[in-house]
Amino acid sequence: MIYKYKETAGLIALLLMVFLSTQLSCKKTDGYNEIVSTDKTKPDAVTNVKVSNFNGGAYITYTLPDSKNILYVMAQYEINSKVSRQTKSSYYSDSITVSGFAQSKDYNVILYTVTRANIKSDPVTVTVHPDTPAYLEAFPTISMHDDFGGVNIRVVNKAKADIGIITIAPDTVTHRMEIINQNYTNLDSVSYSLRGYDTLPHQFGVYITDQWGNISDTLFATIHPIFETELNKSLFKPYTLPTDVLSYQNGLFNLPNLWDNNTGEPTYNTQQPILPNANKPDIWPAWMTFDMGQTAKLSRYNMIGRGGDNGEFLWSEGTPQVWVIWGRADAPVDEMMPSDTTQIPPVGGATPGGWINMGIFHAPPKPSGLPNPQFTTADWNFWKQGFDFNFQLDLPRVRYIRFECFQNMGGTNNFFDINEMTFYGDPR
């Protein structure tokens, strides 16, 4: 016991020494602010300065003076009429990046070398001319369209930069334009809808901002929201066809669980694993069919995957990862559906048996990015709210739905399960 104690104490002492050494070494250059030299000699400035511009910024390269007392190079510059920035680059580097400029025009950047005694060199002024900033490149691509229950907003972010798409609308009381939605993204193409509006004309405005607070002009449009309501689930019923997959455990996890408004157990589960039969010798992909009991122009749907009682099935097991929703208004015809996504007709196109492709859909990734089975409370809440998907506006009215799963989240691709599906649209 004494030996073990001494061994542990020695290990703790060693770790403490390493920790203190690390802290002291980090502290020397933390923020480039601490004076670590008594040499007050004024340093020479950088030379051989060159500029390479990019969207909203520039890379500046240079040659450092031959001095071991240099700690960093500092750039000072204004990105717009209100904001000044300061960027620093270690003496280990021969370049510095300046960014956040509001426009594509000439800007002056002042470079200093700074010593370990915090002594600055004479300034070197260099002119940069950034290419068009990403937020301004995105602004002309904004488009707003009438959508079910509101407005559909589309933006192209060619640079894949961090931008904010800000939507404003008149306040119902003050009638002043107020922010109603902020969508921050770095995707190259964005399309989303804001809903909850009646069918009267509504004015919306959209502008683009970036991480430095630059703001574009505002695009305004008058939108006429299209009527939308949640479809009555009490009218839904199975419409099982010969090639449809069977349910799990003799009906305990049967198809009506898909629209029973119960987001707990039991859910809808196919056979696990799916077994071949005379009507469908191929196990995968698999599909099931149901009747909504009403013909409607569909606008969107929400799908909640099976999460289990404590989140044990999140982003795993049988929840669909890739699937197709087929629809039709006339009485269904059974047929073998396409065996892979390359054989699917374009959205709006139909199979030989008349099933219309309503869309190919992909489940969103886990927000936290954690590997399974790990998840956060935010992941769990995101899952319980369900995944929202839109249908194209030009699709015809349908009554019958066929859901075909091409890939499940578990990667086994021999069964699938879903907790709840809710459809929206215009059944009038």
PEZIJO-V875758 format. One record per backbone hydrogen bond with DSSP energy under -0.5 kcal/mol. CO is the residue of the C=O (numbers start at 1). NH is the residue of the N-H. E is the energy in kcal/mol with one decimal. If there is no record, write none. Layout:
# PEZIJO-V875758
co/nh/e
CO/NH/E
CO/NH/E
This chain:
# PEZIJO-V875758
co/nh/e
1/5/-2.0
2/6/-2.5
3/7/-2.5
4/8/-2.4
5/9/-3.0
6/10/-2.5
7/11/-1.9
8/12/-2.5
9/13/-2.4
10/14/-2.2
11/15/-2.5
12/16/-2.4
13/17/-2.2
14/18/-2.3
15/19/-2.6
16/20/-2.7
17/21/-2.5
18/22/-2.4
19/23/-2.6
20/24/-2.5
21/25/-2.3
22/26/-2.4
23/27/-2.1
24/28/-1.0
26/29/-0.9
26/30/-0.6
29/32/-1.9
30/33/-1.2
34/36/-0.5
38/40/-0.8
47/63/-3.0
50/61/-2.3
52/59/-3.4
54/57/-1.9
54/131/-1.8
56/100/-0.9
56/101/-2.0
57/54/-2.9
58/98/-2.5
59/52/-2.6
59/61/-0.5
60/96/-2.4
61/50/-2.4
62/64/-0.5
63/47/-2.1
65/67/-1.8
67/70/-0.9
69/116/-2.1
71/91/-1.5
72/114/-2.7
73/89/-2.5
74/112/-2.3
75/87/-2.5
76/110/-2.6
77/85/-3.6
79/102/-2.6
83/79/-2.0
83/80/-1.1
85/77/-2.1
87/75/-3.2
89/73/-2.8
90/93/-1.9
94/62/-2.2
96/60/-2.8
98/58/-2.6
103/105/-1.0
105/130/-0.6
107/128/-2.6
108/78/-0.5
109/111/-0.6
109/126/-2.8
110/76/-2.3
111/124/-1.9
112/74/-2.7
113/121/-2.0
114/71/-3.0
114/72/-1.7
115/118/-1.8
116/36/-2.5
116/37/-0.7
119/115/-2.2
124/111/-3.0
124/126/-0.5
126/109/-3.0
128/107/-2.5
131/56/-2.4
133/136/-0.6
133/137/-2.1
134/138/-2.2
135/139/-1.2
136/140/-0.8
138/141/-1.4
139/142/-1.8
143/154/-2.5
145/152/-2.7
147/150/-1.8
147/226/-2.6
149/197/-2.7
150/147/-2.1
151/194/-2.5
152/145/-2.2
153/192/-2.1
154/143/-1.9
155/157/-0.6
155/190/-2.9
156/158/-0.7
157/160/-2.2
161/163/-0.9
162/211/-0.7
163/185/-2.4
164/166/-0.7
164/209/-2.3
165/183/-2.4
166/207/-2.2
167/180/-2.8
167/181/-1.4
168/205/-2.4
169/178/-2.7
171/175/-1.7
176/171/-2.8
178/169/-2.2
181/167/-2.6
182/184/-0.6
183/165/-2.9
185/163/-2.6
188/157/-2.1
190/155/-2.3
192/153/-3.3
194/151/-1.9
200/225/-0.6
202/223/-3.6
203/170/-0.5
204/221/-2.4
205/168/-3.0
206/219/-2.9
207/166/-2.8
208/216/-2.6
209/164/-2.7
210/213/-1.7
214/210/-1.2
218/220/-0.5
219/206/-2.4
221/204/-2.6
221/223/-0.6
223/202/-2.9
223/225/-0.7
226/149/-3.1
229/425/-2.3
231/233/-0.7
232/235/-1.4
233/236/-1.5
237/291/-3.2
241/244/-2.3
246/271/-1.8
248/251/-0.5
248/253/-1.6
249/252/-1.7
251/254/-1.3
253/248/-0.6
253/269/-2.1
254/257/-1.4
255/258/-2.6
256/259/-1.6
257/260/-0.8
258/421/-2.7
261/263/-0.6
267/269/-0.6
268/418/-2.2
269/248/-1.9
273/272/-0.5
280/277/-1.5
286/405/-2.7
287/245/-2.7
288/403/-2.4
289/239/-1.8
290/292/-0.5
290/401/-2.7
291/237/-2.2
296/298/-0.9
296/398/-2.6
297/426/-2.3
299/391/-2.7
300/424/-2.5
301/389/-2.4
302/422/-2.3
303/305/-0.5
303/387/-3.0
304/419/-2.4
304/420/-1.5
305/307/-0.7
307/313/-2.1
311/314/-1.3
313/316/-1.5
316/319/-1.2
317/410/-2.6
318/417/-1.5
319/409/-2.8
321/363/-2.2
322/406/-2.7
322/407/-1.7
323/361/-3.1
324/326/-0.6
324/404/-2.6
325/358/-2.8
326/402/-2.4
327/356/-2.7
328/399/-3.0
328/400/-2.9
335/337/-0.6
340/343/-1.8
341/344/-0.9
346/349/-3.2
349/357/-3.2
351/354/-1.8
355/351/-2.1
356/327/-2.0
356/358/-0.7
357/348/-2.8
359/325/-1.9
361/323/-2.1
366/369/-0.9
371/374/-1.9
376/380/-2.2
377/381/-2.6
378/382/-2.4
379/383/-2.3
380/384/-2.3
381/385/-1.5
382/386/-0.6
383/386/-1.2
387/303/-2.3
389/301/-2.3
392/395/-1.2
398/296/-2.7
399/292/-2.3
400/328/-1.4
401/290/-2.5
402/326/-3.1
402/404/-0.6
403/288/-1.7
403/405/-0.5
404/324/-2.5
405/286/-1.2
407/321/-3.9
407/322/-1.8
408/411/-1.3
414/273/-0.5
414/274/-3.2
416/270/-2.3
417/320/-0.5
418/268/-2.5
420/304/-2.8
422/302/-2.5
423/231/-2.7
424/299/-2.9
424/300/-1.2
425/229/-2.3
425/427/-0.6
426/297/-2.1
